[in-house]
Structures are given as structure tokens and as C-alpha cells.
Amino acid sequence: MQLTLIKNTDTSAQLAHKIARTTYAETGASSLLAVEAMTSMIKNLSDRTGIAIEQIVQDRTLFESLTAKSPKHMRLSVSSDNRAFQMCVRVAHRMLKGALRDCCNGAIRFHHADIIPDWATSRGYVADIDNILFYR
């Protein structure tokens, strides 16, 4: 009897999980709208700059949670069967299929309301969702 190793080659499922991990870490899945807005922002940034979504969700300058010193960093290790994380996965799949509306009014940047980065001081935000401010 010969055994064959089967590998998961569904790259869209893998990408959806990467998007969902970053989105979950940044939003804490505080609401469906927050998850949809963060996911929309990722798509907007990719569309506007031509940078691949996979690269965007790994950008430590954009997503604070990707740095080890961030208090949100621990959220990256959320269990894949966590219900809130599964919501993030479903939203990521919708975005990858082109079925997610732009919930953040064309935003391509964000920050949490408790921190105001220098780049945000001269700009007006276009959406405030669960204390996450989105900018074009």
C-alpha cells in the first residue's frame, strides 16, 4: 500500500486566513462593521497602489499588531475555530470574491483612536468605526 501526501493548494483560503488574522488582531472582531471596514481598507489600498494583498497584511508599518511589542500582537495566535475569527475569515472570503462593499469610504490608512500618528494630524478621517479612524 502506498500513501500519498495531499497538500492544500487552495491559495484563496490561505490568503483569506492571513487577511483574517491581521484583521482580527487589529479590530479584536469588536463588530462585523469594524471587520468589514478593515478588510475594505486592505482591498482599497491594494487597488490604489497595486501592492498585493498578501504583502499589505504583512506590513508592520501599517498594522501595529504585527510587531511583538504591540498589546494586540497576542491576537495573531487566535485559534482558527474561534467564532469571532471565523467571522473575519468569512468577510475576507467575501472581499476576495469581490462581494464586500467598501465600508470605509475609500480609506487606505487607519489608526486606533487612542493614538494619533503624525501623518494623521493634517488629515480628516472619513470613517470612525468602533474607535478605529479611517483615512483616504
WOPESUL-V624917 format. One record per residue. N is the residue number from 1. D_CENTER is the distance of its C-alpha to the mean C-alpha in Angstrom with 2 decimals. Layout:
BEGIN
[[N/D_CENTER] [N/D_CENTER]]
END
This chain:
BEGIN
[[1/44.45] [2/41.63] [3/38.01] [4/35.20] [5/31.77] [6/29.11] [7/25.75] [8/22.58] [9/22.13] [10/19.57] [11/17.03] [12/14.86] [13/14.64] [14/13.82] [15/11.03] [16/9.64] [17/9.95] [18/8.30] [19/5.03] [20/5.95] [21/7.15] [22/4.67] [23/3.11] [24/6.90] [25/8.05] [26/7.08] [27/8.19] [28/10.63] [29/10.32] [30/12.97] [31/13.26] [32/12.37] [33/12.32] [34/9.82] [35/7.30] [36/8.63] [37/8.64] [38/5.13] [39/4.74] [40/8.16] [41/7.76] [42/6.14] [43/9.09] [44/11.41] [45/11.15] [46/11.89] [47/14.61] [48/16.13] [49/16.36] [50/16.77] [51/14.52] [52/13.21] [53/9.59] [54/10.39] [55/11.59] [56/8.86] [57/6.36] [58/9.69] [59/10.73] [60/12.20] [61/13.49] [62/10.28] [63/8.50] [64/11.49] [65/10.54] [66/11.22] [67/14.76] [68/17.27] [69/18.80] [70/15.88] [71/16.60] [72/13.01] [73/13.44] [74/15.28] [75/12.44] [76/11.28] [77/14.56] [78/14.11] [79/16.49] [80/15.41] [81/17.84] [82/16.42] [83/16.40] [84/13.40] [85/11.36] [86/13.16] [87/12.05] [88/8.34] [89/9.97] [90/12.12] [91/9.72] [92/8.10] [93/11.84] [94/12.78] [95/10.67] [96/12.19] [97/15.50] [98/15.40] [99/15.84] [100/13.11] [101/14.64] [102/13.34] [103/12.85] [104/12.47] [105/15.71] [106/14.77] [107/12.83] [108/11.59] [109/11.37] [110/10.92] [111/12.52] [112/13.50] [113/16.94] [114/18.79] [115/18.42] [116/19.46] [117/19.03] [118/21.92] [119/20.17] [120/19.48] [121/23.13] [122/24.47] [123/21.87] [124/21.45] [125/18.19] [126/17.68] [127/15.85] [128/15.93] [129/13.99] [130/14.60] [131/15.43] [132/12.39] [133/14.01] [134/12.76] [135/15.01] [136/16.22]]
END
